[in-house]
Amino acid sequence: MAQQLIAAGAVRVNARRARKGAQVVAGDTVEVDDAWLAPPVLRPNFGLVVPVLYEDAAVLALDKPPGIPSHALRGDETETIANVLLARFPDVAFVGKSALEPGIVHRLDIDTSGVLLIARTPAAYAALRRQFTERRIRKEYRAVVHGDVARAAEIHTPITHTRGHAQMRICRAADASGRPALTRYAPLERYGSYTLLAVEISTGVMHQIRVHLASIGHPVVGDRLYGPAATAARVARHLLHAFRLGFTHPESALPIEVNSPLPADLAAFLKTCGA
C-alpha cells in the first residue's frame, strides 16, 4: 500500500511530492491525505459460486476450488473467497482481523482446494483462532506426489523464508529464523510413477506440506515452486487438497468434522495414470 501511495504522488515530505527512495531526516514532516488511508472496502461477488460444506449460526466451511485466493490483498479485487462471502454471508463483513479476509480463520494457497473454515461472529473467530494457535485443529490433506512412497513417516524439519524469493525452504534446527513444522504422511495408493498420500499437519507454516514433501524427494505433482518443471506443465495446478478438517464447535463445544471429496481435476489425473 505504501508503494502504491508513493507511486500515485499521494505522499509529501515537507509539502513536496516524495519520490521512491527519498531520504528523510529528523524534523521532516511526512503527509498523506486521510482519504488515501480509508479502510479497503471489498465488493461482493454474486456470480462466483463456492459450495458450502457446513453451515450454522457461528461457523461456515466452504469447499474452496483451486485457482481462487482465500482472501484479497487489495480492496479492488473481486475474484476471491472473501468477495464470495460478502455476497452470500454479509454478516461476516466485520468478523476477523481485516476487511480483506472477512471471517476467514485460516488460509489455503491459491491452487490448494478443499475445506476452508469461516467464523460468522467475533466470538467464534477468536475461539477458532485459539484452536489453531494451540494446535487443536485436525488438518488432513490428500496429495499426489512424485515417486513411490513405501511407508508412513514424519518430517520435523523447521521451515523459513528464502530471502528475496516467494519460496520457503527447510533449515537447520539451530537457525533462529526457522519455524517449527511437523508433517505426517502415509501412502494410500500407487498410481504409476506417482503416489496418493494422506497428509496431516499440526503446525501451519506457509507452504509446509509442499516444502516438506519436496525435501524428501517426493514433491507434489504440478508444484511450480518446489517440483520439476516438466511435470508441472501437465497439470494446471499443484495436486494438493484439504480433505478433512476437525475442530471443536465454538458454541456447543461438540467435535465437528468436515470433509471435502477429491476434486474433479485431481481424480481425473489419477485416472489417467492408472492404479
BAFI-3210 file (N, C-alpha, C; in Angstrom, 3 decimals, decimal comma, padded with zeros to 6 digits):
// residues 275
n [1|2|3|4|5|6|7|8|9|10|11|12|13|14|15|16|17|18|19|20|21|22|23|24|25|26|27|28|29|30|31|32|33|34|35|36|37|38|39|40|41|42|43|44|45|46|47|48|49|50|51|52|53|54|55|56|57|58|59|60|61|62|63|64|65|66|67|68|69|70|71|72|73|74|75|76|77|78|79|80|81|82|83|84|85|86|87|88|89|90|91|92|93|94|95|96|97|98|99|100|101|102|103|104|105|106|107|108|109|110|111|112|113|114|115|116|117|118|119|120|121|122|123|124|125|126|127|128|129|130|131|132|133|134|135|136|137|138|139|140|141|142|143|144|145|146|147|148|149|150|151|152|153|154|155|156|157|158|159|160|161|162|163|164|165|166|167|168|169|170|171|172|173|174|175|176|177|178|179|180|181|182|183|184|185|186|187|188|189|190|191|192|193|194|195|196|197|198|199|200|201|202|203|204|205|206|207|208|209|210|211|212|213|214|215|216|217|218|219|220|221|222|223|224|225|226|227|228|229|230|231|232|233|234|235|236|237|238|239|240|241|242|243|244|245|246|247|248|249|250|251|252|253|254|255|256|257|258|259|260|261|262|263|264|265|266|267|268|269|270|271|272|273|274|275]
n.u [000,835|001,958|003,858|002,171|000,910|003,069|003,830|001,563|001,806|000,829|002,096|003,744|006,672|007,666|005,835|006,293|006,049|006,911|009,433|010,056|012,369|013,329|015,197|014,620|014,868|015,383|012,850|011,620|008,453|006,040|003,379|000,167|-002,895|-005,973|-007,989|-006,721|-006,025|-008,218|-010,044|-009,940|-012,615|-014,244|-015,934|-018,932|-019,152|-021,461|-021,604|-019,757|-019,657|-019,354|-019,232|-020,959|-019,932|-020,504|-022,681|-023,774|-025,063|-022,756|-020,483|-018,945|-018,099|-016,394|-016,078|-013,369|-012,462|-009,693|-007,336|-008,476|-007,979|-007,863|-008,232|-008,422|-005,921|-006,005|-008,321|-009,683|-009,999|-011,920|-012,290|-012,112|-012,349|-013,167|-014,736|-016,866|-017,930|-018,886|-020,985|-022,753|-022,851|-023,195|-022,978|-020,441|-018,784|-017,614|-016,129|-013,196|-009,667|-009,224|-010,668|-010,218|-010,160|-012,672|-014,002|-012,449|-010,701|-008,365|-005,875|-005,696|-003,412|-003,483|-003,798|-004,458|-007,052|-010,217|-011,350|-012,259|-012,315|-014,649|-015,531|-018,513|-019,101|-017,554|-016,830|-016,769|-014,732|-012,494|-012,391|-011,923|-009,516|-007,903|-007,891|-006,449|-003,978|-003,264|-002,912|-005,007|-006,650|-007,609|-006,036|-006,235|-004,923|-004,970|-002,530|-000,960|001,996|005,351|007,005|007,566|006,178|006,842|006,217|004,641|005,549|007,204|007,957|010,075|011,452|012,472|011,130|011,758|011,709|012,875|015,294|014,527|012,881|009,747|009,606|009,652|011,868|013,567|015,399|018,230|017,892|019,069|018,908|017,776|015,720|014,003|010,818|009,071|007,873|005,667|004,965|002,979|002,744|001,214|001,186|-001,504|-002,288|-000,692|-000,051|001,003|003,924|003,505|002,310|-000,517|-001,046|-002,025|-001,992|-001,133|-001,049|000,034|001,075|001,198|002,808|003,709|003,321|003,948|003,435|004,122|006,825|008,031|007,489|008,793|011,378|012,096|012,309|009,913|008,104|005,026|002,850|002,695|003,592|004,862|006,750|008,293|008,614|009,465|009,770|008,931|006,885|005,066|003,963|002,065|-000,256|-002,767|-002,395|-000,887|-001,318|-002,794|-004,947|-007,217|-008,556|-009,919|-011,169|-011,088|-012,624|-013,397|-016,610|-017,264|-019,388|-021,157|-019,308|-019,033|-017,461|-016,625|-016,468|-015,429|-015,645|-014,208|-014,776|-012,540|-011,402|-012,468|-010,367|-008,104|-008,915|-009,265|-006,654|-005,456|-006,888|-006,023|-003,444|-003,648|-004,242]
n.v [-001,198|001,228|001,545|001,914|004,321|006,117|005,938|007,013|009,642|010,550|010,985|013,324|015,116|017,516|019,206|018,764|016,665|013,317|011,138|007,695|006,110|008,405|010,197|010,723|012,935|013,756|015,854|016,328|016,609|014,318|013,652|012,275|012,281|011,820|010,532|008,720|006,742|005,385|002,560|-000,481|-001,350|-004,106|-005,450|-007,328|-010,487|-011,792|-013,594|-015,633|-018,896|-020,940|-024,074|-024,918|-026,650|-026,993|-025,420|-023,184|-020,997|-019,905|-020,833|-021,497|-023,737|-023,863|-025,278|-024,832|-023,982|-024,799|-022,293|-019,944|-017,211|-017,279|-014,949|-011,374|-009,108|-006,501|-003,755|-003,557|-006,039|-008,778|-011,471|-013,464|-015,685|-014,136|-012,127|-013,682|-014,485|-012,035|-011,591|-013,752|-014,269|-011,791|-011,092|-011,656|-009,569|-007,831|-009,444|-010,844|-010,095|-008,323|-006,329|-007,364|-010,069|-011,296|-012,944|-015,200|-017,845|-019,296|-019,952|-021,140|-022,054|-020,453|-022,349|-024,621|-026,801|-027,422|-027,830|-024,885|-022,864|-020,709|-018,047|-016,752|-014,939|-012,565|-013,794|-016,517|-016,450|-015,733|-017,957|-020,107|-019,326|-019,517|-022,277|-023,064|-021,843|-023,236|-025,704|-027,531|-028,142|-030,492|-031,246|-032,640|-033,719|-034,519|-035,552|-035,746|-037,152|-037,220|-040,276|-043,393|-043,882|-045,688|-046,169|-044,970|-041,909|-039,244|-035,734|-033,408|-031,099|-027,701|-024,686|-021,898|-018,553|-018,005|-015,783|-012,930|-014,245|-015,869|-018,337|-020,887|-022,605|-025,489|-025,618|-025,651|-026,852|-025,144|-022,673|-019,496|-018,256|-020,185|-021,809|-024,055|-027,145|-029,766|-032,580|-035,269|-038,225|-040,709|-043,424|-043,982|-045,094|-046,395|-044,894|-045,570|-043,865|-042,272|-041,379|-041,442|-039,623|-039,528|-036,779|-035,179|-032,224|-030,532|-028,118|-024,867|-023,690|-021,531|-022,939|-025,446|-028,336|-028,715|-027,892|-029,644|-032,236|-032,028|-031,821|-034,387|-035,676|-036,193|-034,330|-032,444|-033,185|-031,065|-028,810|-025,731|-024,244|-025,904|-028,358|-030,528|-028,869|-029,958|-031,842|-030,192|-028,805|-030,481|-030,427|-028,171|-027,058|-027,385|-030,590|-030,715|-031,138|-030,026|-032,194|-033,002|-031,467|-031,009|-029,748|-028,122|-027,117|-023,664|-022,757|-024,888|-026,694|-029,208|-031,886|-031,318|-032,457|-031,885|-032,800|-032,868|-033,971|-035,589|-033,340|-032,785|-032,441|-033,538|-036,182|-036,952|-036,843|-038,949|-041,048|-041,097|-041,915|-044,506|-047,170]
n.w [000,000|000,788|-001,235|-003,442|-002,744|-002,786|-005,486|-006,645|-006,050|-003,663|-001,290|000,665|001,508|003,649|002,399|-000,277|-003,158|-002,631|-003,778|-004,655|-002,561|-001,398|001,056|004,521|007,322|010,790|011,990|009,565|007,859|007,118|005,000|004,336|002,725|004,476|003,024|001,366|003,068|003,885|005,116|003,190|001,027|000,190|-002,643|-002,957|-004,655|-006,587|-008,596|-008,436|-007,483|-004,690|-003,177|-000,132|002,671|005,332|007,655|010,140|012,693|013,713|012,415|009,249|006,599|003,666|000,357|-001,096|-004,374|-006,614|-007,692|-006,819|-004,703|-001,105|000,405|-000,090|-001,338|-001,990|-002,026|-004,418|-005,538|-006,856|-007,318|-005,209|-002,342|-000,220|-001,451|-002,306|000,142|001,179|-000,535|-000,168|002,565|004,247|006,914|007,855|007,347|009,228|010,816|012,161|011,522|009,468|006,858|004,402|004,583|005,511|008,235|007,719|008,941|008,621|006,051|002,676|000,108|-003,136|-005,242|-003,854|-003,030|-001,264|002,196|003,796|006,577|008,147|010,302|011,733|013,687|015,943|018,388|017,733|015,860|017,446|019,152|017,378|016,166|018,401|018,763|016,488|017,063|019,354|018,312|018,068|016,026|013,612|010,678|007,626|004,570|001,021|-001,203|-004,326|-005,223|-006,571|-007,383|-005,557|-002,567|000,129|002,812|005,864|007,520|009,399|009,177|010,557|010,085|010,476|008,927|006,811|005,350|002,002|001,267|-000,608|-002,365|-003,314|-002,334|000,236|002,520|003,869|006,969|009,224|012,588|014,355|013,213|013,733|012,372|011,546|011,532|013,649|012,329|011,641|009,816|008,964|007,034|004,904|002,644|000,367|-002,105|-005,015|-008,136|-011,079|-011,676|-009,512|-006,196|-004,106|-001,263|002,202|004,270|007,259|009,215|012,078|012,623|011,003|008,878|006,182|002,979|003,954|003,622|000,934|000,843|002,717|001,620|-000,841|000,119|000,837|-001,505|-002,793|-004,326|-004,614|-007,259|-010,055|-008,767|-009,113|-007,792|-006,137|-007,380|-010,235|-013,362|-015,796|-015,295|-014,042|-016,103|-017,085|-015,599|-014,317|-011,848|-008,520|-007,083|-004,473|-001,759|000,653|002,596|004,934|007,902|011,298|014,255|017,400|018,143|018,480|020,059|020,934|021,838|020,812|018,966|015,599|012,288|009,038|005,679|002,416|-000,827|-003,202|-005,650|-009,086|-010,972|-009,739|-009,304|-011,965|-012,946|-011,524|-012,586|-015,239|-014,860|-013,911|-011,694]
ca.u [000,000|002,869|004,426|001,137|000,712|004,209|003,749|000,440|002,086|-000,012|002,938|004,518|007,660|007,844|004,891|006,676|005,801|008,051|009,713|010,531|013,769|013,722|015,678|014,013|015,713|014,650|012,240|010,815|007,023|005,546|001,923|-000,687|-004,291|-006,781|-008,794|-005,931|-005,827|-009,501|-010,007|-010,414|-013,989|-014,394|-017,248|-019,413|-019,214|-022,627|-021,525|-018,814|-020,342|-018,477|-020,079|-020,909|-019,841|-021,095|-023,180|-024,682|-025,067|-021,444|-019,367|-019,135|-016,975|-016,576|-015,266|-012,627|-011,923|-008,337|-007,219|-009,140|-007,348|-008,734|-008,512|-007,968|-004,768|-006,350|-009,750|-010,320|-010,098|-013,301|-012,341|-011,568|-013,350|-013,687|-015,828|-017,987|-018,515|-019,636|-022,213|-023,682|-022,930|-022,728|-022,748|-019,035|-018,024|-016,878|-015,544|-011,805|-008,655|-009,093|-011,789|-009,832|-010,340|-013,797|-014,370|-011,572|-009,951|-007,049|-005,711|-005,180|-002,749|-004,407|-004,075|-004,898|-008,512|-010,721|-012,094|-011,824|-013,164|-015,054|-016,289|-019,581|-019,190|-016,241|-016,522|-016,402|-013,425|-011,478|-012,297|-011,309|-008,110|-007,211|-007,676|-005,332|-002,748|-002,951|-002,744|-006,095|-007,395|-007,099|-005,982|-005,798|-004,870|-004,603|-001,503|-000,377|003,418|006,232|007,738|006,932|006,307|006,611|005,735|004,292|006,670|007,035|009,016|010,106|012,416|011,967|010,963|011,939|011,604|014,055|015,479|014,404|012,046|008,451|009,716|010,086|012,891|013,878|016,624|018,734|017,168|019,746|018,616|016,788|014,598|013,161|009,610|008,840|006,857|005,514|004,127|002,865|002,176|001,069|000,734|-002,820|-002,311|000,300|-000,599|002,143|005,114|003,044|001,660|-001,510|-000,745|-002,779|-001,029|-001,668|-000,143|-000,438|001,536|000,642|003,794|003,439|003,785|004,580|003,368|004,854|008,255|008,471|007,486|009,876|012,667|012,415|012,353|008,571|007,332|003,639|002,709|002,196|004,100|005,783|007,793|009,139|008,660|010,071|009,003|008,359|005,616|004,155|003,284|001,000|-001,460|-002,997|-002,064|-000,339|-002,403|-002,895|-006,359|-007,576|-009,559|-010,720|-010,812|-011,829|-012,482|-014,404|-017,521|-017,024|-020,534|-021,664|-018,155|-019,076|-016,491|-017,156|-015,534|-015,930|-014,901|-014,363|-014,396|-011,465|-011,905|-012,511|-009,083|-007,214|-009,413|-009,024|-005,232|-005,209|-007,492|-005,183|-002,217|-003,977|-003,792]
ca.v [000,000|002,370|001,691|002,463|005,720|006,899|005,973|007,869|011,025|010,904|011,201|014,561|015,367|018,973|019,792|018,456|015,274|012,451|010,076|006,428|006,118|009,685|010,120|011,654|013,196|014,248|017,156|016,349|016,346|013,395|013,791|011,503|012,656|010,790|009,809|007,619|005,731|004,794|001,093|-001,022|-001,856|-005,128|-005,583|-008,716|-011,110|-012,663|-014,544|-016,700|-019,860|-021,859|-024,973|-024,872|-028,000|-026,978|-024,085|-022,903|-019,564|-019,445|-021,348|-021,969|-024,407|-023,826|-026,185|-023,887|-024,511|-024,335|-021,116|-018,780|-016,855|-017,293|-013,585|-010,328|-008,307|-005,103|-003,504|-003,615|-007,420|-009,282|-012,916|-014,181|-016,242|-013,014|-011,497|-014,632|-014,425|-010,793|-011,701|-014,770|-014,218|-010,438|-010,931|-011,853|-008,402|-007,189|-010,501|-011,128|-009,055|-007,419|-006,284|-008,104|-011,509|-011,327|-014,213|-016,300|-018,239|-019,769|-019,742|-022,168|-021,494|-020,203|-023,558|-025,718|-026,887|-028,135|-027,258|-023,587|-022,582|-019,309|-017,704|-015,802|-013,978|-012,306|-014,790|-017,756|-016,227|-015,800|-019,338|-020,961|-018,944|-020,071|-023,701|-023,173|-021,493|-024,312|-026,922|-028,468|-028,365|-031,615|-030,882|-033,768|-033,396|-035,522|-035,018|-036,634|-036,812|-037,982|-041,400|-044,459|-043,708|-047,060|-046,301|-043,745|-041,305|-037,871|-034,771|-032,426|-030,050|-026,317|-024,023|-020,445|-017,887|-017,844|-014,340|-012,390|-015,091|-016,247|-019,708|-021,242|-023,650|-026,111|-025,066|-026,364|-026,558|-024,048|-021,422|-018,758|-017,828|-021,329|-022,059|-025,492|-027,689|-031,220|-033,146|-036,732|-038,685|-042,154|-043,751|-044,589|-045,937|-046,076|-044,669|-045,481|-043,312|-041,322|-041,941|-040,625|-039,614|-038,841|-035,925|-034,412|-031,235|-029,896|-026,741|-024,219|-022,830|-021,278|-023,951|-026,501|-029,670|-028,695|-027,814|-030,864|-033,378|-031,823|-032,010|-035,814|-036,224|-036,518|-033,088|-032,543|-033,082|-029,774|-027,710|-024,936|-023,675|-026,892|-029,599|-030,463|-028,041|-030,763|-032,425|-029,101|-028,378|-031,442|-030,135|-026,731|-026,571|-028,464|-031,500|-030,757|-030,924|-030,059|-033,250|-033,099|-030,535|-031,270|-028,691|-028,080|-026,022|-022,579|-022,516|-026,113|-027,474|-030,543|-032,083|-031,215|-032,871|-031,515|-033,484|-032,413|-035,049|-035,259|-032,523|-033,467|-032,451|-034,473|-037,522|-037,228|-037,128|-040,298|-041,993|-041,209|-042,627|-045,927|-047,717]
ca.w [000,000|000,824|-002,576|-004,316|-002,371|-003,278|-006,951|-007,033|-005,681|-002,519|-000,114|000,606|002,560|003,741|001,445|-001,656|-003,526|-002,328|-004,725|-004,096|-002,150|-000,802|002,433|005,475|008,492|011,954|011,790|008,348|008,001|006,090|004,961|003,431|002,950|005,121|002,042|000,818|004,112|004,280|005,063|001,908|001,016|-000,845|-003,253|-003,031|-005,973|-006,591|-009,697|-008,135|-006,619|-003,968|-002,380|001,335|003,231|006,677|007,970|011,248|013,014|014,162|011,618|007,877|005,952|002,223|-000,452|-001,935|-005,630|-006,916|-008,546|-006,215|-003,427|000,071|000,830|-001,009|-000,938|-002,262|-001,972|-005,732|-006,012|-006,875|-007,567|-004,062|-001,426|000,576|-002,206|-002,270|001,483|001,328|-001,314|000,326|004,032|004,573|008,352|008,195|006,888|010,317|011,640|011,831|011,735|008,330|005,925|003,206|004,836|006,455|008,843|007,301|010,130|008,175|004,616|001,779|-001,064|-004,245|-006,014|-002,978|-002,925|-000,101|003,315|004,310|007,735|008,278|011,508|011,445|014,785|016,545|019,417|017,044|015,260|018,500|019,646|016,359|016,049|019,555|018,491|015,545|017,767|020,300|017,507|018,371|014,791|012,830|009,264|006,809|003,147|000,040|-002,088|-005,325|-005,234|-007,452|-006,837|-004,781|-001,118|000,578|004,185|006,577|008,249|009,857|008,851|011,644|009,734|010,507|007,632|006,852|004,052|001,168|001,124|-001,942|-003,219|-002,757|-001,850|001,575|002,474|005,149|007,537|010,391|013,828|015,049|012,508|014,523|011,538|011,218|012,313|013,814|011,426|011,728|008,762|008,951|005,768|004,735|001,283|000,223|-003,298|-006,041|-009,471|-011,982|-011,021|-008,507|-005,007|-003,416|000,168|003,247|004,965|008,385|009,788|013,310|012,508|009,816|008,241|004,772|002,022|004,742|003,020|-000,334|001,138|003,389|000,713|-001,805|000,791|000,923|-002,850|-003,291|-004,458|-005,060|-008,710|-010,508|-007,948|-009,923|-006,949|-005,473|-008,136|-011,570|-014,301|-016,882|-014,862|-013,705|-017,321|-017,402|-014,824|-014,183|-010,503|-007,698|-006,701|-003,015|-001,446|002,080|002,551|006,166|008,957|012,535|015,246|018,458|017,824|019,448|020,937|021,549|022,298|020,220|017,888|014,241|011,246|007,717|004,632|001,035|-001,747|-004,134|-006,761|-010,381|-011,678|-009,079|-009,600|-013,390|-013,103|-011,036|-013,532|-016,428|-014,501|-013,731|-010,423]
c.u [000,871|003,486|003,423|000,905|001,832|004,136|002,644|000,667|001,313|000,781|003,765|005,489|007,971|007,086|005,267|006,468|007,063|008,194|010,208|012,019|014,229|014,140|014,908|014,935|014,837|014,126|011,436|009,354|006,566|004,022|001,292|-002,120|-005,072|-007,551|-008,048|-005,811|-007,136|-009,414|-010,548|-011,828|-014,124|-015,811|-017,680|-019,434|-020,351|-022,553|-020,612|-019,443|-019,323|-019,351|-019,866|-020,927|-020,506|-021,545|-024,032|-024,516|-023,695|-020,318|-019,828|-017,904|-017,283|-015,668|-014,525|-012,130|-010,461|-008,377|-007,865|-008,447|-008,351|-009,153|-007,997|-006,730|-005,033|-007,870|-010,453|-010,424|-011,543|-013,389|-011,686|-012,705|-013,961|-014,841|-017,064|-018,704|-019,366|-020,952|-023,225|-023,886|-022,438|-022,470|-021,282|-018,191|-017,152|-016,295|-014,101|-010,909|-008,584|-010,326|-011,496|-009,954|-011,471|-014,131|-013,435|-010,597|-008,542|-006,997|-005,308|-004,488|-003,753|-004,783|-004,420|-006,413|-008,904|-011,325|-011,451|-012,814|-013,390|-015,822|-017,324|-019,768|-017,793|-015,860|-016,091|-015,018|-012,312|-011,287|-011,603|-009,841|-007,295|-006,939|-006,543|-004,012|-002,301|-002,841|-003,779|-007,005|-006,782|-007,186|-005,404|-005,943|-004,713|-003,615|-001,060|001,076|004,177|006,848|006,904|007,205|005,899|005,960|005,405|005,499|006,295|008,216|008,947|010,942|011,802|011,962|011,138|011,759|012,940|014,202|015,379|013,523|010,722|008,493|010,036|011,167|013,048|015,187|017,044|017,962|017,776|019,481|017,480|015,574|013,617|011,954|009,402|007,703|006,851|004,519|004,154|002,231|002,138|000,597|-000,644|-002,874|-001,258|-000,386|000,575|003,367|004,759|002,397|000,657|-001,261|-001,881|-001,759|-001,742|-000,613|-000,771|000,010|000,993|001,601|003,462|004,101|004,341|004,603|004,221|006,361|008,757|008,528|008,570|011,239|013,063|012,360|011,018|007,733|005,923|003,590|002,099|002,729|005,177|006,885|008,785|009,280|009,307|009,177|008,308|007,011|004,603|003,366|002,108|-000,312|-001,559|-002,579|-001,429|-001,488|-002,391|-004,303|-006,580|-008,793|-010,478|-010,221|-011,707|-011,557|-013,552|-015,305|-017,410|-018,184|-020,986|-020,577|-018,181|-017,996|-017,182|-016,068|-016,159|-015,028|-015,204|-013,928|-013,253|-012,026|-011,729|-011,150|-008,097|-007,618|-009,132|-007,553|-004,912|-005,757|-006,618|-003,885|-002,452|-003,402|-002,878]
c.v [001,251|002,622|002,335|003,948|006,602|007,047|006,909|009,341|011,496|011,185|012,466|014,638|016,863|019,688|019,558|016,974|014,433|011,371|008,834|006,536|007,412|009,492|011,119|011,782|013,718|015,652|017,270|016,065|015,499|013,404|012,848|011,900|011,489|009,938|008,610|006,472|005,125|003,272|000,581|-001,572|-002,839|-005,131|-007,042|-009,210|-012,127|-013,735|-015,716|-017,631|-020,819|-022,744|-024,796|-026,304|-028,104|-025,552|-024,111|-021,425|-019,015|-019,763|-021,715|-022,765|-024,453|-024,842|-025,331|-024,558|-024,082|-023,089|-019,868|-018,442|-016,914|-015,886|-012,609|-009,634|-006,815|-004,955|-003,611|-005,032|-007,909|-010,797|-013,695|-014,771|-015,132|-012,323|-012,373|-014,546|-013,164|-010,836|-012,615|-014,709|-012,849|-010,213|-011,093|-010,611|-007,798|-008,201|-010,724|-009,925|-008,038|-007,484|-007,054|-009,612|-011,715|-012,735|-015,369|-016,625|-018,707|-019,599|-021,044|-021,459|-021,351|-021,499|-024,772|-025,666|-027,478|-027,280|-025,961|-023,155|-021,074|-019,129|-016,636|-014,762|-013,722|-013,340|-016,110|-017,626|-016,378|-017,226|-020,248|-020,608|-019,508|-021,571|-023,919|-022,908|-022,603|-025,672|-027,990|-028,715|-029,551|-031,261|-032,050|-033,413|-034,663|-034,864|-036,102|-036,217|-037,678|-039,155|-042,369|-044,229|-045,023|-047,150|-044,933|-043,220|-039,894|-037,024|-033,663|-031,195|-028,660|-025,701|-022,522|-019,870|-017,938|-016,363|-013,910|-013,192|-015,383|-017,628|-019,759|-022,317|-024,270|-025,528|-025,901|-025,949|-025,368|-022,692|-020,693|-018,339|-018,954|-021,456|-023,565|-025,966|-029,193|-031,681|-034,661|-037,151|-040,204|-042,426|-044,396|-045,538|-045,449|-045,959|-044,485|-044,992|-042,273|-042,062|-040,940|-040,754|-039,023|-038,071|-035,186|-033,434|-030,668|-028,441|-026,154|-023,231|-022,696|-022,346|-025,201|-027,855|-029,723|-028,690|-029,114|-032,054|-033,237|-032,119|-033,473|-036,484|-036,626|-035,245|-033,347|-032,340|-031,726|-028,578|-026,952|-024,283|-024,722|-028,216|-029,434|-029,737|-028,874|-031,339|-031,343|-028,655|-029,290|-031,114|-028,636|-026,182|-027,706|-029,281|-031,745|-030,335|-031,044|-030,961|-033,267|-032,080|-030,794|-030,184|-028,847|-026,878|-024,929|-022,296|-023,787|-026,952|-028,916|-030,675|-032,058|-031,661|-032,595|-032,152|-032,872|-033,547|-034,617|-034,444|-033,235|-033,530|-033,428|-035,912|-037,907|-037,543|-038,550|-041,344|-042,172|-041,957|-044,121|-046,443|-048,906]
c.w [000,000|-000,544|-003,526|-004,017|-002,912|-004,795|-007,434|-006,688|-004,472|-001,246|-000,324|001,785|002,535|002,616|-000,021|-001,927|-003,322|-003,387|-003,996|-003,755|-001,506|000,653|003,313|006,684|009,622|011,683|010,513|008,672|006,824|006,150|003,943|003,741|003,546|004,119|001,461|001,806|004,601|004,192|003,735|002,038|-000,144|-001,383|-003,246|-004,470|-005,952|-007,681|-009,452|-007,104|-006,011|-003,081|-000,874|001,860|004,598|006,966|009,226|011,592|013,367|013,197|010,213|007,475|004,462|001,551|-001,476|-003,221|-005,804|-007,788|-008,001|-004,896|-002,279|000,451|-000,214|-000,447|-001,121|-002,279|-003,304|-006,293|-005,913|-006,974|-006,436|-003,228|-000,573|-000,128|-002,231|-000,922|001,658|000,564|-000,651|001,838|004,505|006,058|008,738|007,904|007,980|011,290|011,204|011,962|010,616|007,453|004,648|003,378|005,849|006,933|008,567|008,430|009,782|006,664|003,927|000,623|-002,204|-004,955|-005,158|-002,849|-001,579|000,991|003,804|005,382|007,889|009,585|011,170|012,550|015,332|017,594|018,793|016,415|016,307|018,986|018,647|016,148|017,209|019,357|017,496|016,250|018,698|019,625|017,860|017,167|014,056|011,346|008,470|005,329|002,317|-000,915|-003,057|-005,478|-006,219|-006,698|-006,036|-003,304|-000,469|001,950|004,782|007,349|008,684|009,396|009,894|011,299|009,826|009,110|007,815|005,452|003,316|000,861|-000,338|-002,881|-002,524|-002,143|-000,362|001,436|003,852|005,662|008,743|011,635|014,559|014,401|013,227|013,705|011,246|012,124|012,447|012,917|011,526|010,681|008,866|007,628|005,718|003,313|001,303|-000,970|-004,284|-007,399|-010,432|-011,234|-009,956|-007,338|-004,453|-001,921|000,986|004,065|006,087|008,874|011,059|013,353|011,206|009,184|006,747|003,891|002,705|004,049|001,761|-000,101|001,752|002,436|-000,353|-001,174|000,919|-000,453|-003,426|-003,411|-004,953|-006,574|-009,080|-009,745|-008,715|-009,108|-006,469|-006,235|-009,494|-012,565|-015,364|-016,500|-014,537|-014,922|-017,677|-016,716|-014,580|-012,829|-009,712|-007,112|-005,190|-002,629|000,058|002,243|003,771|007,173|010,163|013,567|016,318|018,195|018,886|020,386|021,660|022,195|021,786|019,145|016,521|013,265|009,885|006,665|003,271|000,108|-002,658|-005,299|-008,098|-011,045|-011,066|-009,379|-011,054|-013,627|-012,663|-012,012|-014,760|-016,128|-014,376|-012,442|-010,652]
res [m|a|q|q|l|i|a|a|g|a|v|r|v|n|a|r|r|a|r|k|g|a|q|v|v|a|g|d|t|v|e|v|d|d|a|w|l|a|p|p|v|l|r|p|n|f|g|l|v|v|p|v|l|y|e|d|a|a|v|l|a|l|d|k|p|p|g|i|p|s|h|a|l|r|g|d|e|t|e|t|i|a|n|v|l|l|a|r|f|p|d|v|a|f|v|g|k|s|a|l|e|p|g|i|v|h|r|l|d|i|d|t|s|g|v|l|l|i|a|r|t|p|a|a|y|a|a|l|r|r|q|f|t|e|r|r|i|r|k|e|y|r|a|v|v|h|g|d|v|a|r|a|a|e|i|h|t|p|i|t|h|t|r|g|h|a|q|m|r|i|c|r|a|a|d|a|s|g|r|p|a|l|t|r|y|a|p|l|e|r|y|g|s|y|t|l|l|a|v|e|i|s|t|g|v|m|h|q|i|r|v|h|l|a|s|i|g|h|p|v|v|g|d|r|l|y|g|p|a|a|t|a|a|r|v|a|r|h|l|l|h|a|f|r|l|g|f|t|h|p|e|s|a|l|p|i|e|v|n|s|p|l|p|a|d|l|a|a|f|l|k|t|c|g|a]
***
